[in-house]
């Protein structure tokens, strides 16, 4: 028999703006039912959602059916000039994201650009990345809607509390 | 003593356009000496470079000093209308990239946009990703210089040979 034109049917739809952050942490935009088959492949233990609104029923059902823990740390996004993501909120989200007991973990917001980008940027801070390269990655996912306030938050975020906690719990043994 | 303003000095420079492809495959632009400290953290076993030109002496020395294997599959990039990356070249590069004996592996070209983007796109094909989402990722790294010929190569690449070989060798047990 002749080989198939495509060896694989290429039918797995990851959510837009999907990427790996670390070996056990993923990021994406808001996953919808058409992405569930893809998400199953990740073998997720947890999902951390950064929107303040209620999570959709079909997503909750998917998590429940697959034994995936659900964490929510609502952020309103950095909208000039009055809305700011607080350092305490970032710290709370990092405590969930860095804990290996919650991995593999998917972090998402709506577009996977700003709130997710802020959190990933702060993870890179803890990994000792230069700000230049943290922003290179931030812009890649946020483009064309990069926000100076997001980058400022990543730069100015006071990581002393989470750094102390993560060090004490041995959470900083990242793969890179 | 008061805590330091920054818990970490944020001094690790990854190469621009750096990202994880899979748990054991990374991608980036051309790494230079200022990136070597970062590369060390990856614990690389191999580097696969997709440019046809000779590799710089200082990069070769870095690889040698760190026991990292060097693979080169020269591609000239898809430049309209006469230069095309051949399917055979992609297959040759995939044979190196997919082999777990070579992992962790870094794939790079010059900018980490086009040649690397083509190869990663073909890996996503083998992972059964939809073309829509393969191109979403391709464009994120290639922006603002996306090339239709690159996307066409990813779409039309005949993966039957590599698929057969990868299946036979059990190379398709990707993490996602």
Boltz contact constraints between the chains, C-beta under 6 A:
constraints:
  - contact:
      token1: [A, 3]
      token2: [B, 160]
      max_distance: 6.0
  - contact:
      token1: [A, 7]
      token2: [B, 159]
      max_distance: 6.0
  - contact:
      token1: [A, 7]
      token2: [B, 160]
      max_distance: 6.0
  - contact:
      token1: [A, 7]
      token2: [B, 163]
      max_distance: 6.0
  - contact:
      token1: [A, 8]
      token2: [B, 128]
      max_distance: 6.0
  - contact:
      token1: [A, 10]
      token2: [B, 128]
      max_distance: 6.0
  - contact:
      token1: [A, 10]
      token2: [B, 130]
      max_distance: 6.0
  - contact:
      token1: [A, 12]
      token2: [B, 128]
      max_distance: 6.0
  - contact:
      token1: [A, 12]
      token2: [B, 129]
      max_distance: 6.0
  - contact:
      token1: [A, 13]
      token2: [B, 130]
      max_distance: 6.0
  - contact:
      token1: [A, 13]
      token2: [B, 133]
      max_distance: 6.0
  - contact:
      token1: [A, 14]
      token2: [B, 133]
      max_distance: 6.0
  - contact:
      token1: [A, 16]
      token2: [B, 136]
      max_distance: 6.0
  - contact:
      token1: [A, 20]
      token2: [B, 20]
      max_distance: 6.0
  - contact:
      token1: [A, 23]
      token2: [B, 23]
      max_distance: 6.0
  - contact:
      token1: [A, 41]
      token2: [B, 176]
      max_distance: 6.0
  - contact:
      token1: [A, 42]
      token2: [B, 176]
      max_distance: 6.0
  - contact:
      token1: [A, 128]
      token2: [B, 8]
      max_distance: 6.0
  - contact:
      token1: [A, 128]
      token2: [B, 10]
      max_distance: 6.0
  - contact:
      token1: [A, 128]
      token2: [B, 12]
      max_distance: 6.0
  - contact:
      token1: [A, 129]
      token2: [B, 12]
      max_distance: 6.0
  - contact:
      token1: [A, 130]
      token2: [B, 10]
      max_distance: 6.0
  - contact:
      token1: [A, 130]
      token2: [B, 13]
      max_distance: 6.0
  - contact:
      token1: [A, 133]
      token2: [B, 13]
      max_distance: 6.0
  - contact:
      token1: [A, 133]
      token2: [B, 14]
      max_distance: 6.0
  - contact:
      token1: [A, 136]
      token2: [B, 16]
      max_distance: 6.0
  - contact:
      token1: [A, 140]
      token2: [B, 140]
      max_distance: 6.0
  - contact:
      token1: [A, 159]
      token2: [B, 7]
      max_distance: 6.0
  - contact:
      token1: [A, 160]
      token2: [B, 3]
      max_distance: 6.0
  - contact:
      token1: [A, 160]
      token2: [B, 7]
      max_distance: 6.0
  - contact:
      token1: [A, 163]
      token2: [B, 7]
      max_distance: 6.0
  - contact:
      token1: [A, 176]
      token2: [B, 41]
      max_distance: 6.0
  - contact:
      token1: [A, 176]
      token2: [B, 42]
      max_distance: 6.0
